[in-house]
Amino acid sequence: MQLVRNSLNDLIHNTEEAGSSLRKSIDSYLTRFRELEPQIQAFVPEALLEQRLKLEQERLLASLAGTACKPALWGISVGIKDLIHVKDLPTQAGSRLPAEALAGVEASIVTRLRELGAVIAGKTVTEEFAYHGPIATLNPHNPEHTPGGSSAGSAAAVAAGLCPLAVGTQTLRSVLAPASFCGVVGFKPSYNRVPLDGVIKLSPSFDTIGLFTQDLSGMEIAAELLIPEWNARHVSRKPVLGIPRGVYMELMSDEVKQAFSAQVQSLEQLGYQVKFVQMPWEDELIYGNAMLRFVQGEMAREHKERFRAYEEFYGASVREAILSGAAVPEEELADCRELQLDLRARLKNLMEQAGIDLWVSPAQGGTAPRLEANNTGWPGMTAVWTFAGCPAISIPAADIGGLPLGFQCVGSYGEDEWLLAWARQVALDLCPDKI
């Protein structure tokens, strides 16, 4: 498959007249959709797509009446993970439950996109309730490999050039893994930075809305427009990089270790200071079951009433997770929430004391597994940061055997703007073509 360049940065600076640029954008999207979507299946099938987009066009043109200025995302197509409510589109959350059982009010991030002039391209494929289950989506780089999970469709749609921007969610690795596997930029903001209204939750103590773009400049634009109270930062020096000691850095294949080691060596030669740091967590948190039990425990409580009414519609993996989670005591969940806050504070203090600007690692322990492996990603490199609520970004900075691998940068909780500023410095040296 020939991947298509579709940069948000390029599109947003289009100076064509509003009406013609909108029509051209929608026509271009439909052309790419007809050509590429059958090959990657990034979107939930929609029988009346063209009719809906025509109505979108009419709505947008009407909203522009009486004003001379186009909104910032005028005519830009955006994919929305099928876990997030969109007015006039059903939410299935990758499940077989009746649509009426999952109906809800449109998410504020979708309403914000509409206000900015974006065109909702459609619902993108997700694993069942963002937990686990079969998906139709294929990796645009190699259709014999997974695009990742659970925000599979969002990452694949951006990678293939179907849309320049897509929205996903992350609980343990659901933005960073597909971004790494599909060779796009994936950004998970700090926990609670983006409102979660209108989202079917998996684990409320983890769940975070994330974004996908083809390059870092596009992500900077998207973050400024979509993340509340964004205040862009600018830096004039190279960041100090921290690499965790211990079991964390053993959670990757030999090929990934070699690629990451070469990247770090290259950065050091370019003047970066790199520090190997003893981390304020127990190794058991990384390789044990505590985080999974936490997620399953909250998942069982989120789905309690729905599961009681529609248990037979749930897939086997999700059903088992809910039944396991129901057995997790409330006291254990409360302890986990306390540990989250404690680790968040310890990481912030450690960064300040050690003079660390960014934690860095591979975004995944391997490249995209083959489809028959039934594995859409590993939580090892991402879960602990999500547990602590830290902002993280995957930048496509390596290629192993023809498959992309993301370079993960992690910032301090609440310091999302600094993370993107420091990540730009890293990307300039590791992958300038992704700026």
C-alpha positions, -999 to 999 in steps of 0.1 A, spaced: 0 0 0 13 35 -9 9 57 22 -4 92 16 11 124 31 -17 142 49 -2 167 73 -25 187 95 1 215 95 -1 218 57 -39 216 55 -45 241 82 -27 268 63 -47 263 31 -57 297 18 -84 287 -6 -119 303 -4 -140 287 23 -167 270 2 -143 256 -24 -118 244 2 -145 226 21 -159 209 -9 -123 200 -21 -115 186 14 -146 164 16 -142 152 -20 -105 144 -13 -114 125 18 -140 104 0 -116 96 -28 -89 84 -4 -116 65 16 -128 46 -15 -92 38 -24 -76 29 10 -103 20 34 -111 -14 19 -74 -23 24 -71 -12 60 -106 -11 74 -99 17 99 -135 29 102 -167 13 115 -188 7 83 -213 35 77 -240 29 51 -249 66 46 -214 81 47 -217 103 17 -251 116 26 -239 124 62 -208 143 48 -230 163 25 -251 174 55 -218 182 74 -208 204 44 -241 222 45 -239 227 83 -204 241 81 -212 265 53 -242 277 73 -221 282 104 -197 304 84 -224 328 71 -218 364 81 -181 359 90 -150 364 70 -128 340 89 -126 303 86 -123 283 118 -89 268 125 -98 232 115 -120 242 86 -129 212 64 -103 190 80 -114 154 84 -111 138 119 -116 102 129 -132 95 163 -126 63 182 -158 43 185 -158 47 223 -166 84 221 -201 96 215 -208 116 183 -242 131 176 -260 113 148 -236 84 148 -241 52 168 -215 41 194 -208 4 194 -175 4 213 -163 -26 193 -191 -47 208 -222 -66 199 -244 -48 224 -275 -30 210 -267 6 200 -294 19 224 -276 3 253 -246 25 246 -262 57 236 -250 90 251 -245 127 247 -218 139 223 -184 143 239 -172 178 244 -141 172 225 -162 163 194 -183 194 199 -151 214 201 -139 199 168 -172 209 152 -168 244 165 -134 245 149 -148 236 115 -137 200 114 -155 173 95 -162 141 115 -148 115 91 -164 86 110 -160 63 139 -127 44 140 -124 8 150 -116 -2 186 -112 -34 205 -143 -43 225 -147 -16 251 -111 -7 245 -101 -39 264 -97 -69 240 -113 -85 211 -110 -92 173 -106 -62 151 -108 -59 113 -82 -31 110 -48 -39 94 -15 -21 97 -10 2 67 28 -6 67 22 -43 64 -13 -58 64 0 -91 78 7 -72 111 -15 -57 137 -21 -19 138 -21 -21 177 -50 -17 201 -73 -4 213 -72 28 192 -63 8 162 -86 25 137 -75 60 147 -38 53 143 -42 34 110 -64 61 95 -38 87 101 -10 65 90 -27 58 57 -35 94 50 -72 90 53 -74 119 78 -47 141 93 -61 140 128 -78 113 149 -89 109 185 -84 79 206 -82 69 243 -55 52 264 -60 31 295 -26 12 296 -11 15 261 -40 22 237 -26 54 221 12 48 223 11 12 210 -9 19 178 11 51 172 43 31 175 32 3 153 16 25 126 45 51 124 25 81 135 27 106 164 6 96 193 1 119 223 -15 110 256 -20 141 278 -18 141 315 -46 123 333 -77 145 336 -62 172 313 -89 165 287 -125 161 299 -138 125 295 -175 133 292 -191 114 264 -166 86 266 -175 50 275 -150 44 302 -129 13 308 -111 23 340 -118 59 352 -86 61 372 -65 55 340 -86 66 309 -73 95 290 -82 110 256 -53 110 232 -45 123 197 -29 111 165 -12 131 137 14 123 110 40 147 124 49 167 154 39 201 140 4 188 135 3 175 170 14 209 184 -15 225 165 -40 199 176 -29 202 213 -32 240 213 -67 238 198 -81 208 217 -65 207 251 -80 231 276 -58 261 288 -29 251 265 1 274 269 27 265 244 64 265 257 95 271 238 130 258 247 164 268 235 185 239 249 186 201 246 166 183 273 183 162 299 171 126 294 163 100 321 163 63 315 149 40 342 171 14 357 159 -21 365 133 -44 351 116 -17 330 143 -16 304 143 -54 301 107 -54 287 118 -53 251 131 -76 223 169 -77 215 162 -58 182 144 -30 200 172 -28 227 198 -24 199 178 2 181 171 22 213 208 19 224 219 33 190 194 62 194 206 71 228 242 70 217 234 92 188 217 117 211 247 117 235 270 124 205 248 154 197 253 169 232 224 154 251 230 145 288 216 111 296 211 98 332 203 63 342 180 66 373 167 43 400 130 46 398 105 52 427 85 21 420 87 -16 429 96 -40 401 64 -59 409 44 -29 397 59 -33 363 56 -71 358 29 -80 384 -9 -81 381 -17 -51 403 -25 -27 375 -45 -53 355 -65 -61 386 -71 -23 392 -83 -19 356 -105 -50 358 -120 -39 391 -130 -5 378 -142 -20 346 -165 -44 364 -180 -15 383 -184 7 351 -202 -22 334 -222 -35 363 -257 -26 352 -251 -30 315 -234 -64 320 -264 -76 341 -288 -67 312 -266 -78 282 -241 -103 295 -247 -127 265 -236 -99 241 -202 -95 256 -171 -112 241 -153 -139 261 -123 -118 270 -143 -88 282 -167 -111 301 -139 -128 319 -123 -95 328 -155 -81 342 -162 -113 363 -126 -112 376 -129 -75 383 -160 -80 403 -140 -100 428 -115 -73 434 -122 -57 468 -130 -20 472 -102 -17 496 -77 -29 470 -90 -3 445 -87 24 471 -51 13 479 -42 14 442 -56 50 439 -35 61 468 -4 44 451 -12 63 419 -11 97 436 20 87 456 39 76 425 28 107 406 43 129 433 75 108 436 81 110 399 77 147 399 100 151 428 126 128 413 126 147 380 132 180 399 160 165 421 178 147 393 174 175 368 155 153 343 134 170 316 122 138 299 120 101 305 127 82 273 123 46 261 110 27 232 72 32 229 68 -6 227 88 -37 235 87 -48 199 74 -39 165 38 -47 154 32 -85 159 18 -106 131 -19 -109 131 -19 -146 140 -2 -138 173 -35 -122 185 -14 -96 203 -21 -59 197 6 -45 220 24 -47 253 16 -25 283 51 -28 297 67 4 283 36 25 287 14 13 316 34 26 345 35 61 331 -3 60 325 -8 47 360 10 77 373 -10 100 350 21 114 332 19 129 297 36 108 270 42 109 233 54 84 207 75 97 178 82 75 148 119 74 150 130 39 139 124 12 114 130 -25 122 125 -49 93 102 -26 75 80 -19 105 80 14 125 90 17 161 81 48 183 105 67 205 86 74 237 91 107 256 74 111 290 70 143 310 60 153 345 23 152 354 6 184 343 36 196 322 22 186 288 34 218 271 69 212 283 67 176 270 59 187 235 85 214 235 113 189 246 100 163 223 104 187 194 141 190 203 145 152 203 126 148 170 148 174 153 178 152 160 163 117 156 136 121 129 135 156 114 112 144 86 85 139 113 86 176 124 
